[in-house]
Amino acid sequence: MTSLNDYRAVALTPVVINALRSWSTDTSQQPSCSLDPHQFAYRANRSTEDTVATALHAAVPHLEEHGSYVGMVFVDYCSAFNTILPHKLVVKLQHLGLPYSTCMWINSFLQGRRQRVRVGHRTSSALSFTHRAVCSVHCSTLSTHTCPPEHTFVKFADDTTVMGLISRGDESAYRDEEQLSSWCKANNLLLNTSKTKELTIDFRRKKAEIQPLFINGDCVERVASFRFLGVNIEENLSWSVNTSELLKKAQQRLYFLRILRWNNITQRLLVSFYRASIESVLTYCICIWYTSCTVAQRKALQGVINTAQKITGCPLPMLEDLHNTRCLKKAQNIIKDTSHPGHSLFELLPSGRRYRAISVRTNRLKHSFYQTAITRLNAATKKMSIMPLLY
């Protein structure tokens, strides 16, 4: 043993305790219908794609207004999963409708656990600590569902994005960082301002100088692009950085596909490797960015699939077909889920067969996910109505 870091706890928890831990986690998720609809983590029919789509849909329609712009603050917390106070969590669980006895049981289960660390013949003294592990991420979701209502907060676990929708130069609410700081302090959360970034999306013809944002006296760094949940968002809402990164990753994996081919791996395994390592990269959040890409970017991405097709020796789905299929599936899942933030955007016309299109003024909104999804749904409905006439 040379330092304290050599003692790494490995919890050898009994099966009964593991079962109780799973039960407490499931129980704490029961009031999910009362939670913030903009918290997308650990909920059915939610993914990072829904998170990014919701954040962009909050920004893009606002940019249609004259003299408006958007500020996105990507908030970073210091050890968010390890700063949960059980007694405050219990109060929030009660407000969400859980019985008092259940809340007290969860409070007792989360704290007061005594464990030792044993390495070889050396054993540390018993320490009592608050339980973390599996429960911590779910508890963090519950404890942070009461964000200040003045802004649009889009959250995926502890990844929090503050959407500042600014009109006519009025930044008073956006720059009121005191309320966010007070809320974080009340919930025992520490803002990491060195990793918190600001992205400004401004398409005004006459742009005024935008003052830097300060949180707790520290200036928040303003960036031209930010990697948000695996997707690179740029200040001009183009997808060149994201496309370049996808191409780089996919082309690197083509090398391994060639190696497998040279070693006479069967075609079935080659296709399985392609779908797991290359197609999964190319289609990550494809519903968000594909329609906004340029023709050259789409051809470059399709070129990777064409190369993989030659290596495997069998036809592979085109990227456009993959986008259409996934876009339709995503839209259908949102329509079935009434608690989804985007559910209200799918409004049936009086005929009951087609959905009302979103009023658009720019290509930014026209190529956004929700407008594209509505267009695909209406096209699919029209195709289904024409097919019986052909027979």
N, C-alpha and C positions, 0 to 999 in steps of 0.2 A: 504494500500500500504506500503510494507516494503522495497522494492528495485526497481530499474529500470526494473528488469526482470519480475516484475508483470505486466508491460505494454507489452502485446503481441498483435501486430496489426492483426486484422481480417478485410480484405478488403471487404467491402460491395459495390462492384463495380456494376454500372448500367449494364443492359443487353446490351446496345449499345456499351459500352466500352469493354465488354467481347467479343462481336462479332468482334470489330475492332482488339482486341488482337489476336484472332484466325486467322483473315485475315492476320495480319502482320507476324505471325508465318508461315503460309502457303506460303506467298510471299517470305519470306527469305529463304525458302527451294527450291525455283524454280531452282536455278543453281546447283542442287545436282550432275549433270553429270560432273561438273568441279571440284568437291571437291575431297579431298584425298580419293582414293579407300580403304585405310586402316582405314578409320573412319567408324565404323559399327553401330553407334547409330542413331536412328530416321530415318532409311532408310528402304525402302521396301526390303523384302527378305534378311534381315540381322538380326543376333541375336548374343548372347554371344557365342554360339557354333561356329559360323563362325569366331569370333574373336580369340578364343582359337585355332581353327584349323589352321588359318593363321599364328599365332605366332609359333606354333609347326612345321608347314611345312617350315617356314623360318629357323628353327634351325636344324631339323633332317636331311634333305639332306646335309646341310653344314657339319654335323658331319661325313658324309661318307668320306670326304676328309682326307687324311693322315695329322696328326699333327695339326688338327683344334679343336677348342672348341668354346663354345658360352657363352656369358654373357648376362643375361636378367636383366634389371633394371626396376623395377616397380615404376614409378614416382608418387609421391603424391603431389598435390597442396593444398595450403591453401585457402579455400573458392573460388574455381575456378569460380563458377557460379556468385559470387558477385563482381568480380573484372573486369568485362567487361567495357571497355571504349567505349561509343557509337560512338564518332567521329572516332576512329580507326576501329570500326566495319563497319562504313559506307564506308570507303575507301576500305575495303576488299570486301564488297558487290558490289561496283562499278567495281572492278577488275574481279569479277565473272560474270559481265554482266547485273546487275540490272540497270534499268533506274535511272538517277540522281534524278528525282522528287520522285520516290518511296523510294530511300535511304534517302532523306531528311525527308520524312514523317515518316519513321521508326525511324530515329534519334530523331525527335520531339516527337514521341509517347513514346519512351523509357525513356525520362528524363523530369524533371520539374513537376512531379506529386505531388500534395499537398494533404496530408492526416492527419487526426487527430486520436487519440486513445481515446475512451470513455469507462470508467469503472464505472458503476453506475451513480453518479452525477458528476463525475470528468472527465474532458476533457483536453487533452494535447494541447499544441499550435500546429499550423499547421507546418508541416515539408515538405520540398521539397526533393525528392529523385529520384534516377534512378529506373525505373520499373524493377522488377524481375519476380517472379512467373513462369508462364508457358513459357514465352519467353526466360528466362535466359538460360535454358539448350540447346535450339536450337541456341541461339546466341553464347554460348560458343563453340559449335561444329563448327560454321562458323569462329569464331575468332582464332581458333587454328589449322586450316587446313594447315597452311604454316610452318610445322616443318622443321628443318634443313635436307637437303637431304642426308647427309653423312651416316645416319643410317636408318635402317628400323624401322619405328614407327608404332605400332599397337595400335589403339585407340578405346575405347568405351565410348563416352561422355568424361568425364574428366579423366577416367582411361587410362593412357598412359604407354605403355611398349616400352622400347628402346632395340632393338635386336642388340647386338654386335657380329658380325660374324668374328671371329678371326682366321687367318691362319698364320702358320709359326711363331707364337709368336709375330706378329706385332699388338700391342695394341694401336698404336698412335691415330687412329681415335676414338677408343672406349673410351679412357681416355681423350679425348679432351672435358672436361666438360665445358670449357669456352664458347663454341658456344651455348650449351644448356642453360647455365645461361644467356647469352646475349639475346637469343631469348625469354626466359621467362621474362626478365626485359623489353624488348621492347613491349611485349604483356601484361604487367601489371600482370604477374603471379608470385606468390611467391612459390618457391619450399619448401616443408616440408621434410627436409632431415632426420628428426627423424622417419618418417613413410615410407620413400623411402627405398626399399629393393633391394638387388642384389642376383641373383641366378646364379651360375656358373655350366654349364653342360660340363663335361670334361671326355672323355673316352680314353684319350691317355694312352699308356702303361707307358711311361716315363713322369710323370707329374712334371712340375716345379712349384715352389711356385708362386701363383698368388698374386700380390700386391693388397692391398685394394683400393677401389675407393673412391675418395674425390670429393665432390661437394660443392663449396663455402667454402672450408676449413674444412668441416665436413665429417667425415668418414661414408660411407654408410654401413649399417649392411648387412653382408652376411649370408644368411639363407640356410638351407638344403631343405626346402619346403616352398611354398608360395600359399596362397589361391587366385587364380586369377579368378575373375568373377564367384565365386562359385565352382571352380574346383581346387583341390590341385595338384600342379605340383611339383615334386621332382627332385632333382639334378641328380638322376640316371634314370629319366624318367620311374620309376615304378609307380604303382598306388595303392600301399598298403595303404597309408594314406587316399587317396580319397575313396577307397573301404571300409575301416574301418568306415569312417564317414558316408557313405551311409548306411551301415548295422546298425549302431547305430540309425540313424534317422528313418529308416524303421521299426526296431524292436520296437522303442518307440511308433510308430503309430499303430502297431499291437495291442497294449494294448487297445487303444480306439476302434478299430474294434471289439475286443472281448466284450467290454462293450456294444456296440450297439447290438451285437448278443444276449447277455444275456437279453437285454431289448426288445427282439422280434421285432426288426426293420426288415422291409421287405427286401427280397433278393436284389431287385432292388436298394434300398437305400444303402445297404451294398456294392454293387459293385461300386456305384457312389462314396461312401466315399473312397473305396480302390483306385480308379483311380485318385481321386483328391489329396489324401494325401500320398499314398504309391507309386503307380506307377509313379507319377510325380517326386518323389524323386529319384527312381531307374533309371529313364530314362533321367535325366537331363544331357545334353551333352554326351549321351551314344555313339554317333557316334565317339567321340574322344577317349574314354578310353576302351571300351568294348573289342576290339580285342587284346589289349595289356595286358589285365588281365591274370593272371594264371588260370589254370583249377580249382584250389581250391577256388579262389576268385569268379569265375563264379558260382560254385556250392553253395557257401554261399549265394550269392545274389538270386539265383534261389530258395534256401530254404525258403527265406522270401515269395516268391510268392506261393510256395507250401503250406506254413502255412496259408496264406491268402485264398487260394483256399479251404482249409478244413473249415475255419471259415465261408466263404460266402456260401459254398455248391454248387458252380457252377464252371465250368472250366474258367481259366484265361489265357491270352496269355503268352507264355514263353518269358523270357528275350531275348533269341537269336532271336526269331521271331520279337520282337519289334525292336531290333537293325537292323535287315535286312530291315524291312519295312521303318524305319526312315532314314537309310543310303541311300536307293534307292531314297526316296522322296527328301532328301537334295541334292543328286547328280543331280537329274533331275531339281530341281530349279536353281542350279548353272549353268547348261548347258543352260537354257533359259535366264539367266541374263548375258549379255555380259560385263557388267561393274563390275562383281564380280571378286575379285583378283584371285580366283581359276578357273575361266572359261577357261583359256588357258591350264590348265592341262588335260582337257578332249578333247583329239585330236582323231578324227576319223581316222581309218586306210583307205587305198585306197578302200577297199571293201565297206566302208560306213556303216558297220553293227556293228563293234566292235571298242572299244577304245584302244588306244596305252597305254600299261602298263608302269609304271615308272620303270626305271632301278634301282634295289635295290641291296645292298651288305649285309645289316644287317637286322635282324628281326625288329629293331626299325622302319625303313622306310617301311618294308613290312607290318607291322601292323598299320601304320599311316592311318588317315582318307581317304586321297585322293587315296592312293593305294588300300585300301579296297573298296572304292566306285567304282573305275574302275573295280575291280574284280567282284563285285556284279552286275554291269551293264552288263558286258560281259556274266556273267552266266545267267542273266535274258533274254538277247537277244538270247542266245543259246537255252534256254528252250522254248522260243516262236517259234523259227524256227523248233524245233523238234515236237511240239504239232500237227501241221497239218499232219505230217507223221504217227502219231499214229492212225489217223482216216482214 
